[in-house]
Amino acid sequence: MSEDHGRHGHHGPAGAAQAPALTLRVHQNKYLPASAGRTEMHAIVSVRAQGLGPAAARTAASEVIVIDCSTSMSWPPTKIAAARRATATAVGVLRDGTRFAIVEGTEQAQVVYPFTGGMAVAGPDTKAAAARVAARLPAVGGTAMGSWLDLARRLHLRQPAALRHTLLLTDGRNEHDPPGYLDQVLDACAPHFTCDARGIGEGWDAAELKRIARRLHGRADAVLEESALTAEFEQMVSASMAKALAGVRIRIRTRSGGRVGFVKQVHPSRVDVTDEGVRPDERTWEWRATAWGDEVREYQVCVVADPRGDPTGEDVELAAVDLAVEGDTALPPPEPESVLVQWTDDPVLSSRIDPRLAHYDADSELGHAITAGCDAYEAGDRETARRQWGRAVQLAHQLGGEKMLTRLGGLVHIDDAAAGEVRIREPLRPLDLNSAIIVSEESVRFAGLARPEPAAPPAADVSCPVCRRRSPATAGFCQQCDAPLRAGPGGAG
């Protein structure tokens, strides 16, 4: 049985502007078999921020636009030309008052706007001047992404901005940093800004860009057509300008003797955040989710459950989940919510899977199938690649993942999506593989009702008048003694 409980922020009258609010909900099947012993309870924690538009307009922000200006960007010449146009467009989207800089990335990093180094304040004059600089970006040099990102970090830290974002474009691999330097820089950058990354052309490394975006809490993707780069930049900077909350702390406090097994973000992308958590005490685990606009993020939480000492057939709280909003804001957090367990002897109740949890399990399998297929293809095992990509197509079709289907369509001819029947396209370009790998960690959001009716409380289940065993409300006969449970054909109330 699916349990869906949560409290919402205040809502104004119909037609009124949406009041700023945070919503916290827990989705789970709370029933576990009493005979299971020590086991795991899995739940989906959904956090929604809404109505933050006015706050975003008042939030201090800084933006660093990092453009790969290595020699490879000069061929074909349309690549650097697209980067120039896109950079000028991105600058034009900046909200007036935003601190910003353009960084030219080669084997070193250099601020090319503002001319004095540091960061400029966005306004009509500075944005026009920055666009003129963007139009002259060169393409001569190497690739040292660690150096680029470290300069972005130093620029951001000089600003008092609550929200700091970096946009990174590259067409190559990180070849000119010392070994291990990029990972050191990512660790230094992670507490201070988010980063969205894009790969253009044929020579970049999808795994490398995913690592950057994952560590810096952003998104990575492929630019499939150079003509699409301007729209990509416009979308990324617009999304950055719409952020209003620097961070939300999500806290899980277990009961005495309890333990958090793991926490994974499952939407909008799949990221294991367990190691990012801190432990204020032995029963509490919390992590920081950065840079919020109007959006929904969902997390899979695993809490260890033990039936010893617990009653059967009653709700027991395994953990409480609550939110704390960072920064100077009047936005109230929602009330804490519970991860529950009810130990039962009824295999029907304990075998049901919450639909949201089932969705994200399948979504995780989709991502694994994409990457397994790419690994097999690069190893020369075409048949394994075909099978894995066929399974990925089947899952993307079932989940409604149109973007995934489009990317997979660059790898295979899809004969029957529902059955996963595919044929590999030949030859495949590096861009075809990269474009699928880079989105393999993006998730397809659960498409159920946004606000379903709460599930019936346990009292709605039926108690057998003969043996007192409880059965689901829809049951006509007791599974233990076969006594009729309800009025209607074949049953008596």
PELINDA-V819163 format. One record per residue. N is the residue number from 1. OMEGA is omega as a letter, one per 30 degrees, with the letter a starting at -180 (* if undefined). D_LAST is the distance of its C-alpha to the last C-alpha in whole Angstrom. Layout:
((N & OMEGA & D_LAST) (N & OMEGA & D_LAST))
This chain:
((1 & a & 23) (2 & l & 26) (3 & a & 26) (4 & a & 29) (5 & l & 30) (6 & l & 33) (7 & a & 35) (8 & l & 38) (9 & a & 41) (10 & l & 42) (11 & a & 42) (12 & l & 44) (13 & a & 43) (14 & l & 43) (15 & a & 46) (16 & l & 47) (17 & a & 49) (18 & l & 47) (19 & l & 47) (20 & a & 48) (21 & l & 45) (22 & l & 44) (23 & l & 40) (24 & l & 39) (25 & l & 35) (26 & l & 34) (27 & a & 32) (28 & l & 30) (29 & a & 28) (30 & a & 27) (31 & l & 26) (32 & a & 28) (33 & a & 28) (34 & a & 28) (35 & a & 31) (36 & a & 33) (37 & a & 35) (38 & a & 38) (39 & a & 37) (40 & l & 37) (41 & l & 35) (42 & l & 36) (43 & l & 35) (44 & l & 37) (45 & a & 38) (46 & l & 39) (47 & l & 42) (48 & l & 43) (49 & a & 46) (50 & l & 46) (51 & a & 49) (52 & a & 52) (53 & a & 54) (54 & l & 56) (55 & l & 56) (56 & a & 58) (57 & a & 60) (58 & a & 62) (59 & l & 61) (60 & a & 64) (61 & l & 64) (62 & a & 67) (63 & l & 67) (64 & a & 69) (65 & a & 70) (66 & a & 71) (67 & l & 73) (68 & l & 74) (69 & l & 77) (70 & a & 78) (71 & a & 81) (72 & l & 78) (73 & a & 77) (74 & a & 80) (75 & f & 79) (76 & a & 78) (77 & l & 79) (78 & a & 76) (79 & l & 74) (80 & l & 76) (81 & l & 77) (82 & l & 73) (83 & l & 73) (84 & a & 75) (85 & a & 73) (86 & l & 70) (87 & l & 71) (88 & l & 73) (89 & l & 70) (90 & l & 68) (91 & a & 70) (92 & a & 70) (93 & a & 66) (94 & l & 67) (95 & l & 66) (96 & a & 69) (97 & l & 70) (98 & l & 68) (99 & a & 71) (100 & l & 71) (101 & l & 74) (102 & a & 74) (103 & l & 75) (104 & a & 77) (105 & l & 76) (106 & l & 79) (107 & l & 80) (108 & l & 80) (109 & a & 78) (110 & l & 80) (111 & l & 79) (112 & l & 80) (113 & g & 79) (114 & a & 80) (115 & a & 83) (116 & a & 83) (117 & a & 81) (118 & a & 78) (119 & l & 75) (120 & l & 76) (121 & a & 74) (122 & l & 72) (123 & a & 74) (124 & a & 76) (125 & a & 79) (126 & l & 77) (127 & l & 75) (128 & l & 78) (129 & l & 80) (130 & l & 77) (131 & l & 77) (132 & l & 80) (133 & a & 80) (134 & a & 77) (135 & a & 79) (136 & a & 82) (137 & a & 80) (138 & l & 82) (139 & a & 81) (140 & l & 83) (141 & a & 82) (142 & a & 80) (143 & a & 76) (144 & a & 75) (145 & l & 71) (146 & l & 72) (147 & l & 75) (148 & a & 73) (149 & l & 70) (150 & l & 72) (151 & l & 74) (152 & l & 71) (153 & a & 70) (154 & l & 73) (155 & a & 73) (156 & a & 69) (157 & l & 70) (158 & a & 73) (159 & l & 71) (160 & a & 68) (161 & l & 66) (162 & a & 62) (163 & a & 61) (164 & a & 63) (165 & l & 63) (166 & l & 65) (167 & a & 65) (168 & l & 67) (169 & l & 68) (170 & l & 70) (171 & a & 71) (172 & a & 72) (173 & a & 71) (174 & a & 72) (175 & a & 75) (176 & l & 78) (177 & l & 76) (178 & l & 77) (179 & l & 74) (180 & a & 71) (181 & a & 72) (182 & a & 69) (183 & l & 67) (184 & a & 69) (185 & l & 69) (186 & l & 65) (187 & l & 64) (188 & a & 67) (189 & a & 65) (190 & a & 62) (191 & a & 61) (192 & l & 63) (193 & l & 62) (194 & a & 60) (195 & l & 62) (196 & a & 61) (197 & l & 63) (198 & l & 64) (199 & a & 65) (200 & l & 68) (201 & a & 70) (202 & a & 70) (203 & a & 71) (204 & a & 68) (205 & a & 66) (206 & a & 62) (207 & a & 61) (208 & l & 64) (209 & l & 63) (210 & a & 59) (211 & l & 60) (212 & a & 62) (213 & a & 59) (214 & a & 57) (215 & a & 59) (216 & l & 60) (217 & l & 56) (218 & a & 57) (219 & l & 56) (220 & l & 59) (221 & l & 59) (222 & l & 62) (223 & a & 64) (224 & l & 63) (225 & a & 66) (226 & a & 69) (227 & a & 68) (228 & a & 65) (229 & a & 66) (230 & l & 67) (231 & l & 63) (232 & a & 62) (233 & a & 64) (234 & a & 63) (235 & a & 60) (236 & a & 60) (237 & l & 62) (238 & l & 60) (239 & l & 57) (240 & a & 59) (241 & a & 60) (242 & l & 57) (243 & a & 56) (244 & a & 56) (245 & l & 54) (246 & a & 56) (247 & l & 54) (248 & l & 50) (249 & a & 50) (250 & a & 46) (251 & l & 45) (252 & l & 43) (253 & a & 43) (254 & l & 41) (255 & a & 40) (256 & a & 42) (257 & a & 43) (258 & a & 41) (259 & l & 43) (260 & l & 43) (261 & l & 44) (262 & l & 45) (263 & l & 45) (264 & l & 45) (265 & l & 46) (266 & l & 44) (267 & g & 45) (268 & l & 47) (269 & a & 49) (270 & l & 48) (271 & l & 50) (272 & a & 49) (273 & a & 50) (274 & a & 50) (275 & l & 53) (276 & a & 54) (277 & l & 52) (278 & a & 53) (279 & l & 52) (280 & l & 53) (281 & a & 51) (282 & a & 50) (283 & a & 46) (284 & l & 47) (285 & a & 48) (286 & l & 49) (287 & a & 50) (288 & l & 52) (289 & a & 51) (290 & l & 54) (291 & a & 55) (292 & l & 52) (293 & l & 52) (294 & a & 49) (295 & l & 47) (296 & l & 44) (297 & a & 44) (298 & a & 42) (299 & l & 42) (300 & a & 40) (301 & l & 40) (302 & l & 40) (303 & l & 39) (304 & a & 39) (305 & a & 36) (306 & a & 36) (307 & a & 33) (308 & l & 35) (309 & a & 34) (310 & l & 31) (311 & l & 28) (312 & l & 25) (313 & l & 22) (314 & l & 24) (315 & l & 26) (316 & l & 30) (317 & l & 33) (318 & a & 35) (319 & l & 38) (320 & l & 38) (321 & l & 40) (322 & a & 42) (323 & l & 45) (324 & a & 49) (325 & l & 51) (326 & l & 54) (327 & a & 57) (328 & a & 58) (329 & l & 55) (330 & a & 53) (331 & a & 50) (332 & l & 47) (333 & l & 45) (334 & l & 41) (335 & l & 39) (336 & l & 39) (337 & a & 36) (338 & l & 34) (339 & a & 34) (340 & l & 31) (341 & l & 29) (342 & a & 26) (343 & a & 26) (344 & l & 24) (345 & a & 23) (346 & a & 21) (347 & l & 24) (348 & a & 22) (349 & a & 22) (350 & a & 25) (351 & a & 27) (352 & a & 26) (353 & l & 29) (354 & a & 30) (355 & l & 31) (356 & l & 34) (357 & l & 35) (358 & l & 35) (359 & a & 37) (360 & l & 39) (361 & l & 39) (362 & l & 40) (363 & l & 43) (364 & l & 45) (365 & l & 45) (366 & l & 46) (367 & l & 49) (368 & a & 50) (369 & l & 50) (370 & a & 53) (371 & l & 55) (372 & l & 55) (373 & l & 56) (374 & l & 59) (375 & a & 60) (376 & a & 60) (377 & a & 62) (378 & l & 64) (379 & l & 65) (380 & a & 65) (381 & a & 62) (382 & a & 61) (383 & l & 58) (384 & l & 56) (385 & a & 57) (386 & a & 56) (387 & a & 53) (388 & l & 52) (389 & l & 52) (390 & l & 50) (391 & l & 47) (392 & l & 48) (393 & a & 48) (394 & a & 45) (395 & l & 43) (396 & l & 45) (397 & a & 44) (398 & a & 40) (399 & a & 40) (400 & a & 42) (401 & a & 46) (402 & l & 48) (403 & l & 51) (404 & l & 50) (405 & l & 50) (406 & l & 54) (407 & l & 55) (408 & l & 54) (409 & l & 56) (410 & a & 59) (411 & a & 59) (412 & l & 57) (413 & a & 57) (414 & l & 53) (415 & l & 53) (416 & a & 49) (417 & a & 47) (418 & a & 44) (419 & a & 45) (420 & a & 47) (421 & a & 50) (422 & l & 54) (423 & a & 57) (424 & l & 60) (425 & l & 62) (426 & f & 66) (427 & l & 67) (428 & l & 65) (429 & l & 67) (430 & l & 67) (431 & l & 65) (432 & l & 62) (433 & a & 61) (434 & a & 62) (435 & l & 60) (436 & a & 57) (437 & a & 57) (438 & l & 58) (439 & a & 54) (440 & l & 52) (441 & l & 51) (442 & a & 50) (443 & l & 46) (444 & a & 44) (445 & l & 42) (446 & a & 38) (447 & l & 37) (448 & l & 34) (449 & a & 33) (450 & a & 35) (451 & a & 33) (452 & l & 29) (453 & l & 26) (454 & l & 25) (455 & l & 23) (456 & l & 19) (457 & a & 20) (458 & a & 19) (459 & l & 16) (460 & l & 14) (461 & a & 13) (462 & l & 10) (463 & a & 11) (464 & a & 10) (465 & a & 9) (466 & a & 12) (467 & l & 15) (468 & l & 14) (469 & l & 15) (470 & l & 15) (471 & l & 14) (472 & a & 14) (473 & a & 12) (474 & a & 13) (475 & l & 12) (476 & a & 10) (477 & l & 11) (478 & a & 12) (479 & a & 16) (480 & a & 17) (481 & l & 16) (482 & l & 14) (483 & l & 10) (484 & a & 7) (485 & a & 6) (486 & l & 4) (487 & l & 4) (488 & a & 8) (489 & l & 11) (490 & a & 10) (491 & l & 7) (492 & a & 4) (493 & * & 0))
